[in-house]
């Protein structure tokens, strides 16, 4: 895929538009880095919802990644780094560049990285995403209750 058109303008593909069943929709409206910065931003939109913006590092390549805020929707958009299915990445806060820490191993061999649902570190209220591109495993803990999503597509 080309990064720039003939005039030198960066080509950013639009994420796939999917419409999940509204009865089962869980939307992340706030999530925070360990230093309390809100990672949900209007800079990246997914079906008119604010996305989750992170810095990403794959080996020596760095860029940004925007993730859909809809639980189970694996839409993403990356800038300045090409991400392929199966790549392992490191994720960072785009404001303070603190690395998201791992709180568990994923069954795919990656790690579940944690973002918090409040501006304080609280592992009873957090969101875990796998650092392997394309892994379907995600978790949300709300007051210690665990919801997991593993889609078999």
SERO-4910 file (N, C-alpha, C, O; in steps of 0.05 Angstrom, whole numbers):
BEGIN
 pado doro    nc1    nc2    nc3   cac1   cac2   cac3    cc1    cc2    cc3    oc1    oc2    oc3
  Unk    A     17    -23      0      0      0      0     18     25      0     37     26     15
  Unk    A     11     44    -17     27     69    -19     20     87      5     -3     88     14
  Unk    A     40    102     15     35    121     37     28    149     26     15    164     40
  Unk    A     37    156      2     33    182     -9     22    181    -37     29    162    -52
  Unk    A      5    200    -45     -4    201    -72     16    217    -90     37    224    -80
  Unk    A      9    221   -115     28    234   -134     35    263   -126     56    273   -133
  Unk    A     17    276   -110     22    303   -101     36    305    -74     41    326    -63
  Unk    A     43    282    -63     57    281    -37     38    282    -13     47    285     10
  Unk    A     12    278    -17     -7    279      5     -9    250     16    -11    231      1
  Unk    A     -8    248     43     -8    223     56    -36    209     52    -56    222     55
  Unk    A    -35    184     45    -60    168     42    -65    154     68    -49    137     77
  Unk    A    -88    160     80    -96    146    105   -123    132     98   -143    145     94
  Unk    A   -122    105     98   -147     91     91   -167     93    114   -160     93    137
  Unk    A   -192     96    106   -214     97    126   -218     69    137   -218     49    122
  Unk    A   -222     67    164   -228     40    175   -254     30    165   -272     45    158
  Unk    A   -256      3    164   -281    -10    155   -304      0    172   -302      2    196
  Unk    A   -327      5    159   -350     14    174   -368    -11    180   -379    -23    162
  Unk    A   -369    -17    205   -386    -39    214   -407    -28    233   -401     -9    247
  Unk    A   -430    -40    233   -451    -31    251   -458    -54    269   -474    -71    262
  Unk    A   -446    -54    294   -453    -75    313   -482    -73    322   -495    -52    319
  Unk    A   -492    -95    332   -520    -96    342   -521    -77    366   -507    -81    386
  Unk    A   -539    -56    365   -539    -36    387   -547    -48    414   -541    -36    434
  Unk    A   -561    -71    415   -568    -83    440   -543    -94    455   -544    -97    479
  Unk    A   -522   -100    440   -498   -112    452   -474    -93    451   -451   -102    455
  Unk    A   -479    -68    447   -457    -48    443   -446    -38    469   -460    -28    486
  Unk    A   -420    -42    472   -405    -30    495   -385    -11    483   -368    -19    468
  Unk    A   -388     15    490   -370     36    479   -353     47    502   -363     55    522
  Unk    A   -327     48    497   -308     60    516   -309     90    511   -301    100    490
  Unk    A   -319    105    531   -320    134    528   -297    148    542   -291    171    536
  Unk    A   -284    134    560   -260    144    574   -242    121    580   -251    100    588
  Unk    A   -216    124    575   -196    106    585   -170    121    588   -165    140    573
  Unk    A   -154    113    607   -132    130    616   -106    114    617   -105     90    621
  Unk    A    -84    129    613    -57    118    616    -51    117    646    -67    128    662
  Unk    A    -29    104    655    -23    104    683    -19    131    696    -21    134    720
  Unk    A    -13    152    679    -10    179    690    -35    195    689    -35    219    695
  Unk    A    -58    183    681    -84    197    682    -92    212    657   -111    227    659
  Unk    A    -78    209    635    -86    223    610   -108    206    596   -105    182    593
  Unk    A   -129    220    588   -151    207    574   -142    201    545   -133    218    531
  Unk    A   -144    176    538   -135    166    511   -157    167    490   -151    163    466
  Unk    A   -182    173    498   -204    176    479   -203    204    468   -202    224    483
  Unk    A   -204    206    442   -201    232    429   -219    235    405   -226    215    391
  Unk    A   -227    260    399   -242    265    375   -224    266    350   -235    270    328
  Unk    A   -198    264    353   -180    264    330   -183    239    312   -175    240    289
  Unk    A   -195    218    323   -199    194    307   -228    185    312   -236    180    334
  Unk    A   -243    183    290   -272    176    292   -276    148    280   -265    141    259
  Unk    A   -293    133    294   -302    107    284   -332    106    286   -343    106    308
  Unk    A   -346    106    264   -375    107    263   -386    130    281   -404    126    297
  Unk    A   -374    153    278   -381    178    293   -375    176    323   -386    193    338
  Unk    A   -359    157    331   -351    155    359   -322    162    362   -306    155    345
  Unk    A   -314    176    383   -286    183    388   -270    158    392   -279    139    407
  Unk    A   -247    156    380   -229    133    382   -209    135    404   -207    155    417
  Unk    A   -194    113    408   -173    112    428   -146    116    413   -140    100    395
  Unk    A   -131    136    420   -106    143    406    -82    135    424    -81    142    447
  Unk    A    -63    122    411    -39    113    425    -15    116    407    -17    116    383
  Unk    A      8    119    419     33    117    405     40     87    403     34     72    421
  Unk    A     51     79    380     57     51    376     87     48    367     97     65    353
  Unk    A     99     27    376    127     21    368    128     -8    360    119    -26    374
  Unk    A    139    -13    335    143    -40    325    173    -42    318    181    -30    298
  Unk    A    188    -56    334    217    -57    330    227    -28    332    223    -15    352
  Unk    A    240    -18    311    251      9    312    232     30    300    238     54    300
  Unk    A    209     21    289    190     39    276    170     49    296    160     34    313
  Unk    A    165     75    295    146     88    313    124    102    297    129    111    275
  Unk    A    100    104    309     78    118    296     55    121    316     59    121    340
  Unk    A     32    124    305      8    127    321    -12    106    311    -12     98    288
  Unk    A    -29     98    330    -51     80    323    -76     90    337    -76     98    360
  Unk    A    -98     89    322   -124     95    333   -141     70    333   -142     56    312
  Unk    A   -154     64    355   -170     40    358   -199     47    361   -206     68    372
  Unk    A   -216     30    351   -245     34    354   -252     33    384   -240     16    398
  Unk    A   -270     50    394   -278     49    422   -300     28    427   -308     24    450
  Unk    A   -309     15    406   -331     -5    409   -318    -32    416   -302    -43    401
  Unk    A   -326    -42    439   -316    -68    449   -323    -90    429   -346    -94    423
  Unk    A   -302   -103    419   -306   -124    399   -300   -116    370   -296   -133    353
  Unk    A   -301    -90    365   -295    -80    338   -265    -76    336   -253    -60    350
  Unk    A   -252    -91    318   -223    -91    316   -213    -71    295   -190    -73    286
  Unk    A   -229    -51    288   -221    -30    269   -198    -14    281   -199     -8    304
  Unk    A   -179     -8    264   -156      8    273   -145     24    250   -150     17    227
  Unk    A   -131     44    256   -118     61    236    -90     67    246    -87     77    269
  Unk    A    -70     62    230    -42     68    239    -30     89    220    -36     89    196
  Unk    A    -13    106    231      1    127    216     30    125    222     38    122    245
  Unk    A     47    126    202     76    126    204     88     99    211    112     97    215
  Unk    A     72     78    213     82     51    217     62     32    204     38     35    206
  Unk    A     73     12    190     56     -8    178     54    -32    197     74    -44    205
  Unk    A     29    -38    204     23    -60    222     11    -83    206     -9    -79    192
  Unk    A     21   -107    210     10   -131    197      0   -150    218     10   -150    241
  Unk    A    -19   -167    210    -30   -187    228     -7   -203    240     11   -212    226
  Unk    A     -8   -207    266     13   -223    280     36   -207    291     50   -217    308
  Unk    A     39   -181    283     61   -165    294     57   -160    324     34   -157    333
  Unk    A     79   -161    339     78   -153    367     87   -124    369    107   -116    357
  Unk    A     72   -108    384     78    -80    386     79    -71    415     69    -85    433
  Unk    A     90    -48    420     89    -35    446     71    -11    443     71      2    422
  Unk    A     55     -5    463     37     18    462     43     38    484     51     30    506
  Unk    A     40     63    478     47     85    495     26    107    496     11    109    476
  Unk    A     25    122    517      7    145    518     17    166    498     41    172    497
  Unk    A     -1    178    482      8    198    463     15    225    476     26    243    462
  Unk    A      8    229    501     13    254    515     39    254    531     55    273    530
  Unk    A     43    233    547     67    232    564     86    209    556    108    207    567
  Unk    A     78    194    536     94    172    525    101    150    546    120    134    541
  Unk    A     85    147    567     89    125    586     80     99    572     59     99    558
  Unk    A     95     78    575     89     52    563     66     39    578     65     39    603
  Unk    A     46     29    563     25     14    576     36    -12    586     50    -27    572
  Unk    A     30    -19    611     42    -42    623     25    -67    618      1    -65    612
  Unk    A     38    -90    621     25   -116    617     13   -124    644     26   -122    664
  Unk    A    -11   -135    643    -22   -146    668    -28   -176    666    -35   -189    686
  Unk    A    -25   -188    642    -28   -217    639    -17   -225    612    -15   -209    594
  Unk    A    -11   -251    610     -3   -262    585    -29   -269    569    -49   -277    581
  Unk    A    -28   -265    543    -50   -272    526    -46   -301    516    -24   -310    514
  Unk    A    -68   -314    510    -66   -342    501    -53   -344    473    -45   -366    466
  Unk    A    -50   -322    459    -37   -322    433     -6   -320    435      8   -322    415
  Unk    A      4   -315    459     32   -312    463     40   -283    467     63   -277    473
  Unk    A     21   -265    462     26   -236    467     21   -229    496     20   -247    514
  Unk    A     17   -204    501     11   -194    528    -13   -176    528    -18   -162    509
  Unk    A    -30   -178    549    -52   -160    552    -42   -134    565    -32   -135    588
  Unk    A    -44   -112    551    -35    -86    561    -59    -72    573    -82    -75    564
  Unk    A    -54    -56    594    -76    -45    609    -79    -15    605    -59      0    604
  Unk    A   -105     -7    603   -113     21    604   -134     21    626   -148      1    631
  Unk    A   -137     44    639   -155     45    662   -181     61    655   -180     79    639
  Unk    A   -203     53    668   -229     66    663   -233     91    680   -253    105    677
  Unk    A   -213     97    697   -213    121    714   -185    132    713   -166    118    706
  Unk    A   -182    158    720   -155    170    717   -135    161    739   -114    173    741
  Unk    A   -142    141    754   -124    130    774   -118    100    767   -135     87    754
  Unk    A    -96     91    776    -89     62    771   -106     45    789   -104     47    814
  Unk    A   -123     29    777   -141     11    792   -146    -14    774   -161    -12    755
  Unk    A   -133    -36    781   -135    -60    765   -162    -73    767   -167    -93    753
  Unk    A   -180    -64    784   -207    -74    785   -225    -60    765   -247    -69    759
  Unk    A   -215    -38    753   -230    -23    733   -211    -16    710   -199      5    710
  Unk    A   -209    -35    692   -189    -31    671   -198    -45    645   -217    -60    644
  Unk    A   -183    -39    624   -188    -51    598   -161    -63    589   -140    -50    591
  Unk    A   -162    -88    581   -138   -101    571   -140   -107    542   -160   -118    532
  Unk    A   -119   -100    527   -119   -106    498    -92   -121    492    -72   -115    505
  Unk    A    -93   -139    474    -70   -154    467    -51   -138    450    -60   -122    434
  Unk    A    -25   -141    454     -6   -126    438      2   -140    412     20   -131    398
  Unk    A    -12   -162    405     -8   -175    379    -30   -164    360    -54   -167    366
  Unk    A    -21   -153    338    -39   -142    318    -57   -164    308    -48   -185    299
  Unk    A    -84   -159    309   -103   -178    299   -113   -198    319   -132   -212    314
  Unk    A   -102   -199    344   -112   -218    364   -140   -209    372   -145   -185    375
  Unk    A   -157   -227    376   -185   -221    382   -190   -219    412   -213   -213    420
  Unk    A   -170   -224    428   -174   -225    457   -174   -197    469   -155   -181    464
  Unk    A   -195   -190    484   -196   -165    498   -211   -170    524   -227   -189    526
  Unk    A   -206   -154    544   -220   -157    570   -227   -130    581   -213   -110    577
  Unk    A   -250   -129    595   -257   -105    610   -263   -115    638   -279   -133    642
  Unk    A   -251   -102    658   -257   -107    686   -272    -83    697   -263    -61    695
  Unk    A   -295    -88    709   -312    -68    721   -318    -76    749   -333    -95    754
  Unk    A   -306    -62    768   -308    -69    797   -301    -98    801   -313   -113    817
  Unk    A   -280   -107    787   -270   -134    791   -284   -155    774   -274   -177    772
  Unk    A   -308   -149    763   -322   -168    746   -309   -168    719   -303   -146    708
  Unk    A   -304   -191    708   -289   -193    683   -308   -200    660   -324   -218    662
  Unk    A   -305   -184    639   -318   -191    614   -296   -197    594   -277   -181    592
  Unk    A   -298   -218    579   -278   -224    558   -292   -226    532   -316   -233    530
  Unk    A   -278   -221    511   -288   -223    484   -268   -238    468   -246   -229    464
  Unk    A   -276   -261    457   -259   -276    439   -277   -283    416   -295   -299    418
  Unk    A   -272   -270    393   -289   -276    369   -274   -295    352   -250   -294    349
  Unk    A   -288   -314    340   -276   -335    325   -275   -330    295   -273   -349    280
  Unk    A   -277   -305    286   -277   -300    257   -250   -306    245   -246   -302    221
***
